[in-house]
Amino acid sequence: MQNYLKVYRALHNITQADLAGRLGVSRANLSAIEKGHYDPSLRLAFRLANFFQVKIEDLFVYKEADK
């Protein structure tokens, strides 16, 4: 799943560590999500979208793999 987490963090001038602390998750977890190595839980995806005051689909974009 593609995401724009890094973009929204930059727009809000917030580091991974700061965001992780505010959401109660590890910085490593956010890094893995940003790099596409890990998809967040639905609950975390909603918390991230709410933090940035955007819709989930603005932050995360699901693209089905080519067959």
C-alpha positions in Angstrom: 0.0 0.0 0.0 1.4 3.4 -1.0 1.3 6.1 1.6 2.0 9.8 2.0 2.9 9.8 5.7 6.4 11.3 5.0 4.8 14.1 3.0 2.2 15.0 5.7 4.9 14.9 8.3 7.0 17.3 6.3 4.0 19.6 5.8 3.4 19.7 9.5 7.2 19.9 10.3 7.1 16.9 12.7 9.7 14.2 13.1 9.0 10.5 13.2 10.0 10.5 16.8 7.6 13.3 17.7 4.7 11.7 15.8 5.5 8.3 17.3 5.4 9.8 20.8 2.1 11.6 20.2 0.5 8.4 18.9 2.1 6.0 21.4 3.9 3.8 18.8 7.6 3.3 18.1 9.6 5.4 15.7 10.7 2.2 14.0 7.1 1.3 13.4 6.4 4.6 11.6 9.6 4.3 9.6 8.5 0.8 8.4 5.1 2.2 7.4 6.6 5.1 5.5 9.0 2.8 3.6 6.1 0.5 2.7 7.5 -2.5 4.6 4.5 -2.6 6.9 0.9 -1.7 6.6 -0.6 -0.1 9.7 -3.5 -1.6 11.6 -6.9 0.0 10.7 -6.9 1.7 14.1 -3.5 3.2 13.6 -4.4 4.3 10.1 -7.4 6.2 11.5 -5.3 7.7 14.2 -2.8 9.0 11.7 -5.4 10.4 9.4 -7.1 12.1 12.4 -3.8 13.5 13.6 -3.2 15.2 10.2 -6.9 16.0 9.8 -7.3 14.2 6.5 -9.2 11.2 5.2 -7.6 7.8 5.3 -7.7 7.6 1.6 -5.7 10.8 1.3 -2.9 9.3 3.5 -3.0 5.7 2.3 -3.6 4.5 -1.2 -4.3 0.9 -2.0 -3.2 -0.2 -5.4 -3.8 -3.8 -6.4 -0.7 -5.5 -7.8 -0.6 -6.2 -11.5 -1.4 -9.7 -12.4 
